[in-house]
């Protein structure tokens, strides 16, 4: 295991810092993580202001990006993780992204609309780093027709309301990267599944025939995933 982008959703705020602490423990094996924060209740407030006062999507977009920074400070507090305003691969440990400055410099491909939320920022960062990413959220995976999809392509989810935003799906389709959606409500179980790339839903940016590793097979390639 070397490097992974992990997006921690605002819906997990109650256990989010436990996830960060466990990622730090996992990084002692030589792995490194760039954590992209969700917007949490701070972004929910931005959406309420947007609806009530009729501000533009442009203003709401940057307010929501700043809300992600507030959540980033929450995630870092007391966990031992460091904050960074660079979209880069940490040499070691866990870095939590402060996205405002790097996105102000260059966010080409990231539209300023409610289709592009913190999921899209994580997909954008992963694409910039030529990496796949893991979305930690409060559901077991992408749920369609009453069941959790084990694997699905991004194209088939465009236009459908699921646990991942539309912008992220478009970025995945364009980059060809994959996203593993994992249940993060139990941090220990999340880490266990993260280690072996098991559970949740694998969203592929391209068809299964693409070359190269993905998050199901590259985190700990020596572990038997068939158990």
N, C-alpha and C positions, 0 to 999 in steps of 0.2 A: 504494500500500500504506500502511495507517495503523496498525492494531492487530491483534494476534492473541494468543490464549492458546495456549501450547505446553506440553504435558505431556511431560517427558523421563523415560522409564521407567527403573527400576532395572536392568533387563537391559542397558542401554547404559552402565553405569557406566564402562567402559573408554574410551569415546569421548565421554562426556557433556559434559565440560568443553570439548572441541573444538567441540561443537555450540553451546554457550553463546558461545564466542569468535566463531564465525561469525555467530550472531544479532546480536552486537554490531556486527560489520562491516556487516551488512545494515541495522541500525538507522541507520547514517550516511546512508542515503537518505531518512530522515524517518519510518521505521517505528518502532513500539515493541512490546515483547513483555512479557507477564507469563508467566513460566515457573513451572509447577507441578511440583514434584519428585515422583518416585515414592518408594517406600519402600526399594527396594534390599535389600541383605543385612540391614539393620537391621530392616526389617519382616518379613523371613523369620525372624529370631530371635524376634520377637514371636509369630509363628504357632507356632513350636516350643514356646515357653513356654505358649501357650494350650492346645495339645494335650497337653503333658506334665503341666501342673499344674492344669488345669481352671479357669483364671480365667474370669470372665464375658466375654461379647462386649462389654459396655460398657467394661470395663477394657482389653480388647485393642484396641478401637477407638481410644481416646485414646492408648494406647501406640504404635499404628501411626501416628497423626497426628504424634506426637513423632518417630517414626522418619523421617517425611518431612522434618521440620525438620533432622535430622542430614544427610540427603542434600542439603538446600538449602545448608547450610554448605559441603559438599563441592563443589557446583556453583559456588558463588561464589568459592571460594578460588583466587586466582591468575588469575581470568578477567576481572576488571574489572566484573563485574555486581554490582548492589546487592541487598541483602536487604530485604524489606518484609513487614510483618505486616498490610497492608491489601489487600483485594480491590478493586483500582482499576486504571484504565488509566494506565500511566505516560505522562507528557508526552513522554518520549523515552527511548531506550535500552532496556535490559533490566533488569527487576526479577524477583527470584526470591522466590516466596511462602513465608513462614513461616506455615503454616495454623492453628496451634493457637489463637492468641488470637482471630482473627476467627470461627473456628468455635465456640469456647466462647461467644462473644457471641450468635451466631445461626447455626444450621445447619439450620433448618427445611427438611425435604424430603430431608435426608441421614441415612438410617437407620444405626444403629450395629450393623452386622453385616458379615460377610465378603463379602456381596454388594456392599458399598459400600467400595471401596478408593480408591487415589489417582486412578484414572480418574474415579471419581465426584466426587472433590474438584475435578478439572479441569472436569468438566461442570457442576458446581455453580457454580464461579467464572465460567465462560463464560456461564451462564444469568443470573447476577447482573449481569453486565456487558453483557447482550444481544449477545453475541459468539459466533461459531463458534470451534472449537478444533482444534488439530492434535495428534495423539498420535504421538510419536516412539517407535518400538519396534524389536524385533529380528526382525521378520518383514516380509514384503512387503506385507501388508495382511490383511484378513479372509479366511481360507482356508476354503472350503466345498467339499466333494466333490472335493478334490484340486487346486482352482484358486483363484486370487485373484479375489474379487469386485470389479468396478470401482465399483459403486454398489449400495447396498442400504438398505432402510429399517430403522430401529431395532426396530420392532415384530416383524419377522420373525426377529430374532436373540435375542429374549427367550426364555429357557429353553434356549438352545443355548450350549455352551462354545466361546468364541472368545477372541481376544486382547484383548477389551475387557470390563470387568466388567458385571454385570447392572444394578447401580445406575446406572451412566453411561447405559446404554440407556434406562432408565426416565426419567432426567432429560432426556435428549435428546427422548424422546417427549413429555414434558410441556412442555418449553420450545419445541420446534419448531426448535431449532438443529441444526447439522450438525457432524460430527466427521470430519476427514480423517486416516485412519490411514496413516502413512508409515514406510518403512524408514529407520531412523536409523543403521544400522551403518557406513555410509560418510558422514561428516558433509558432505563436499563435494557428494555426490550428493543428500543430504537437502535441503541448502539450494537446490540447483538445482531440484529438484522442488517445493520449497516456493514458490519464486518464481513458478512458472507454474501451480501447482495441479495438477500432473500426477502420475500414478502412485498406488499405494496403493489404498485403498478409501474412498469417500465414504459415510458413514453418515448418512442423513437422518432427522431427528426427525419429519418429516412427509412427505407425498407430494411428488413432484417439482414439483407445481404451485404450491408455496408461493411467495409473493412475497418479493422482497428478494434481495440477493446472498448468496453463500456462499463458503467458502474456495477452491473451484475457480475462481471467477470474480472475486474481489475482491482478491486479494493484489497482483497486477500486471495490472490489466485491459487494459493496452495491449499486452500480449504475445500473440502468436498461439499459442494452445494446440493448434492442429491439426497442428503440425509433428511 
